[in-house]
Amino acid sequence: MPPDSTVPNSTASDSTAPGSRAAENPKLKRVSLSAAPAIAFVAAETEAALSVREALSARYDAVPLDRAEVIVALGGDGLMLETLHANMARDVPIYGMNCGTVGFLMNEYREAGLIERLSQAACVELHPLRMRTECLDGRHEEALAINEVSLFRESRQAAKIRISVDGVERLQELICDGVLVATPAGSTAYNLSAHGPIIPLGADLLALTPISAFRPRRWRGALLPHKAVVRFDILEHDKRPVGAVADYTEVRDVAMVEVREDRAVSLRLLFDPEHNLEDRIIMEQFLP
């Protein structure tokens, strides 16, 4: 392992010891893994992450992705999103270790004790948003988003957008730079930067958040049931073109965007019990 400052110290205490939160909290969900699970390692294209992958692959007898019982992602949150998207069709849990910067979706990096950490890890099930678009040229496109679906103005002109929820018009005209719908897991990402609310996991809510709203000036967004279907109709689209982005899939020149949670797709993230994702979302609300 290289002496890189982005890789946390590997001498931290092991959370799997008796008396730890993993042992004490029977409500934590865990995945059922074999005693010696087949592990595939993926890494960000950085020197630190690639070096760590080489060391872990040798130590834990790495297997190819198509034979993996669990995937360990080495990098930051960007790599985790890429890994989740790349493996949506496979029912394989993913455990991240931070070799990047923010690492909100990642666990602390430690080379030792990986099998024990996987066996004790808490499992969080996520459901992505499905974005369906109608474009000005007649195209129809779909994409999935784990964090958020965002609409942005494409020119110097502010966007004008009509918002409907479950077939009921809720905002006749929003004049803005954009607007987004965020999942609980994504509520601490771009949604938080746009002054949207942080949503605890299990709240069964979505955040609807404007981006630099001009009119109505005091509208700060809404919290919606997770089953809500949100429709955005672009007004004056020839003069005020708008693009839509589902995580990193971008569609230009949209006329309409529909967003809903897709419960048919499940993604499983593994976290060390003392630093599970729900706790992180709560802690984020008290940071200075």
N, C-alpha and C positions, 0 to 999 in steps of 0.2 A: 504494500500500500504506500503511495507516495506521500511525502509530508506536505499535503495541501490543506490550506486553512478551511476549505469548504467541506472537508470531511470531518465530522465531529469526533471527539476523543473516543476510542474504542474500549476504554477502561471503565466505563460507567457501570453501575451496579445492575445486576440481572433482575428483571421484574418478575421472573417466573418462580422466585423463591417462595416457600410456604409463608403464608401470612400476607402476601401481596394482594393487590386489588383483584387480580385474576383469580386467586384462590378463594377470596372472600365474597365476591359478588356473583351469585348464581344466575343473575338475569342477563349477564353478558352472553351474547350469541357467539358461538364458535363454529368453525367448519370442521368436518370430520376428515382428518388426514391420516395417512398411513404412518407407521412408526418411523419409516425412512422415506419421506415423500420425494417424488421426482420433481426436481426444481429446475426451472429455466430462468436464466438471468438475462435481462435487457439493460442497456446502459445508454446514457446520454453521450453525445459525441464530444466529450471533454477528456482531457488526459487523466484527470482524477477518477472519473467514473469508469472509464475503460480499464484502468489499472486495477480498480476494485473488482470489476467483473471478472478479470482474469484470475485474481487471487481467490475469489469466492467460488468460481467455477471449478477450480482445481480442488479446493477443500471439500466441496459438497457434491462432487460428481455430477456436474450440470448435464441436463438433457436438452434436446431440441424442443422448441415451443410446442410442436404437435404431440409430444409425449409428456408434457408437463402436467403435474397434479396441482402445482402452484407456480405463479410467476413472481419473481422478485425484480422490481424495477429500481435501478440505481441512477439517481439524478435529482431533479427538482420537480415542481408541480407540472411544468410543461411536458416533461417526459411521461409523467403519470397520466396526463390527459391523452397523450399519444398512445400509450400502452392500453388504456381503457378502450379507446376508439378502435384500435387495431384488433382487439380481442373480444369485441361485443358479441360475436356469434359463438363464442366458446364459453362454456360454463366452468371457468377457471378463476379462482380467487387470486387477487393481486396484492402483494405486500411491497410497499415502497420503503427504501432507505435513502436518506437525504445525502446526496453528494452534490447538491446544487446550492441555491441561495435561500429562497423563502421556505419551501418544503412544507407547506401547510398540510398537504395530503400524504406526507412522508413520515416514517419513523426515524428515530435516531440511528445513525450508522454505527454498527458494531460487527466486527467479523466473527467473533466467537458467539456460540450459543444460538445460532440461527434456527436450528431444528426445534429447540425448546421454545423459542419465541413464537415460531409459527404455530406450534401446538397450543399455546396459551392465548393466541391473538384473538381479539374481539372482531367480529365480522359486522360490517355495515353494508346494508343493501341499498343501492342507489338506482333510481329510475330516471332516464334521460328525458329531455324535452324533444318532441318531434316538431320540426318546423316544416310547414308546407307553404310554398310560394307560388303566386301567379305573376309572371313577368310581363312587361309592356309589349314584348314581341310575341306573346302567346305561350311561351315556355312554362312548364310546371316542374318545379324541383322540390326535393325533400332532403332533409339532413337531420341528424341527431345532435343534441347538445347536452353535455354533462353539467356545464356551468350555467350558461345563459344563451338566450337568443336576443340579439341586439339589432335595432334598426338605426341607420345613420343617414344624415343628409350627405349627398354626393357633391354638392356645389356650395357656392357662397350663400345661396338662399337657404333660409331656415325651412325645415320640413313642416308640412301640414298633414296631420295624421288623425283619422277618426278611429276611436277605440270602442270595440264591442266585446262583451263578455257573455258567453252562453247565449248568443243571439240577441242580446239586448244592448242597444247603444248606450254607452256609459259616458263617453266624452265626444262631443260632436266635432271638436277641432282642437288638437294639441299642436301648438306652434313651438318647435323645439329643434335642438341638434339631433335628437334621437330619443329612443325609448327601449327598454329591455324587459324581458321576463327571466327571472333567475330561480334556480332550484335552491333548496336549503344548503346543499354542499357548495353551490356557486355564489351564495349570498354574501360571502366574505371576499369575493373577487371584485370584478368590475362594478357589480351592484353596490358594494360598500363605497367604492370610490365615487360613485354617482350619488352618494348620500341616501342609499336605500337601506332598508332594515336588515339586520342579521337574523336569520331564521334558524332556530334549533332543529336538529333532525328529529323526526317523529311528530313534528307539528302539522304535517300534511297541508302545507301552505306553499304558495309561490309568491314571489315579490314582483310587482309591476312598478317599474321605476322610470321616471322621465330623466332624460339627459339634457341638462341646461334648458329647462322649460322657460319660454318667454310668455306664453299665454296658454292656459290660465296661470298667472304668475305664482300663485300660492299653492298650486297642486303639487303634492309631494309623492304621489303614487298611491298604491293600494296593496293590501295583502289579500290574496285570493285563495279559495280552496284548491287543493292540488288537482281536483277533477275539472277545474274550469277550462273552458276553451276560449282563448283570447284571439280576437281578429283585429288586424290593423289594416285599414284601407288608406292608401296614399292619395291625398287630395292635391290637385294641381300638379300631377306627377311630371308633366312635360316641362314645366317651369322649375319644379322643385324635386328633382330625382332623388330616390332613396335606395340604399342597398341594405341587405339583411345578412347577418352573420350568425351561424350556429357554431359556437366555439371557434374553430378556424376554417369553417366552410363558408365562403362568401358568395352571395348571389346579388348581382347588380341589377339596377333598374326594375324594382319590384312594383307591382300595382296593388297586391294584397299579400299579407302574411298571416298565417294561422299557426298558433302555438298551443300545444297541449302536452301533458305528461303521457309518456308511453309506458304503461305498466307491463306490457308484453316483453319489455327488455329489462333485464336485471343485471346489475354489475355489483360484484362483491369486492369490497376493500377490506384489508386486514390491518388492524392497528394493535400496537402494544396496549394492554388494558389501561395502564396509567396515563396514556396519552391518546385516548380514542377520539374520533372525529367530533362526536357530540360535545365532549369537554372542550375541545379546541374552539368550537364555534361559540360556546358560552364565554370562554376566557377572552376571546377577541373583543367582546363588548366592553371589557374593563381595561383594555390597554390604554396607556396615556397617549 
